[in-house]
Amino acid sequence: MGLLIDTSALIALERMERDWDPLVEALGEEPAALPAIVYAELLSGVLLAETPERAAMRRGKVEALASRLPIAEFGAGAARRWSEIFAQLHRRGALIPSNDLTVAATALDLEFGVLVGPEGEKHFTRVPGLRVTVL
């Protein structure tokens, strides 16, 4: 089993003024990856930075992380999982944000869990069979 790292975990570390490298090291032997949608969200954060200096700092962090962890693509298998999860949650009236649904589907397709931040990500637990680890 492995872990996909959700944006919420990385943002939580940034807000605590902690670097992302110790997180990767703390995972030890457990396989880890960045879902493609999380990589896109991080790159959006670079483009939306308030200053060129902040953009450069964010770009460096994102590139360093992406050099250490593989990017988990959203392929046909994850798309099938996405549709299954969407249908289940829709029927229960318990939909989650679409990017998080994409993370969950990618994780289930890879038989991984998801590492999330300590606040506001409880909706991942609505996804049947998804292992959720809180930072």
Disulfide bonds with the S-S distance in Angstrom:
none
